[in-house]
Amino acid sequence: MSVEIAFPFEFVVEGTPVSAQRRRPESVRQWQSRITEASRRMLPEGHFANEAPISVILYSFPSAPMLGNIDNIVRPFLNVICRMRS
């Protein structure tokens, strides 16, 4: 399947981000599942946007206080995006 992706593109993941360092790994997996689900509306299964390096801008408007360091909060999102390429 050939899909033309127009840059920039965006998608919204509802909910409060979860730190990669959570004591409950299931929480991280659930958050990553939400990210994957939201991204699939823009990128179909088995497709990635571009083979070249990309830049990612994340905006967060959490409805509840976020726990953890910002790098550990961003990591689950970036891990999902990188897996989409493989």
N, C-alpha and C positions, 0 to 999 in steps of 0.2 A: 504494500500500500504506500502510495506517495502522498504526503501531506505537506503543503507549503505552510511553514510557520512564519508569521509576521512578527518581527521584533520591534519594540519590546512587547512582551506579553506578560500577563499577570494572572494569578489565581488567588483565591481567598481560602484560608483554612480557619474554620470557626473553632473557637475554644481558646483556652489558656495554654501557651507552650509548656512543654515538659522538658526538664533538664536531662541530658544524657547520663548524668550521675545519680539519677533517682535510685532509691534503694529497691524499688519494685521495677524490675526490668519490663514487666508486663505493661506498665504505664507508658514507657518509652515506645514499646511496640504498638500500642494503641494510638499514640500520637503520630507515629510514623505512618500508620495505616490511614489516618485522617489526611495526612499530607499527600500520600499517594492517591487517595480517592479524589481529592480536590485537584491535583495536577492532571489526572486522567481526563478531565473535562477539556483541557487544552492540548494534551499530548496523548494520543491513543497508545494502547498497550504495544510494547515492542518498538516504540519510536522515540527518538530523542531530538531535541531542537537543533543541535548543531554539533559538529565534530571539533570546532575551534574552541579555544578557551572562552569562557563567558564570565560575565560579571553578574552578581546577584545582589539585589537590594531588598532587604526585609523590613517591613513596617510591622510593628506590633502594637495593638491596642487591646491589651488584655482586660478582661472583665473582673479578674481577681489578681491579687498579688502573685508575682512570679517568684519562685524559689530557685536559687542556683546562680552560678556565674553566667554572664551573657554568652561566653563561648560555648558552654555546655548546653545552653538553650538553643543556640543556632545549629549546633552539630547534628541533631536528628534531622533537621530540614536538609542540610547539605548532604548527609549520608543518603537520603532518599533520592535527591537529584542526581547524585553520582551513580547510584544503582540503576537509574533509568537509562544510563548510557550503555550498560553492559548487557 
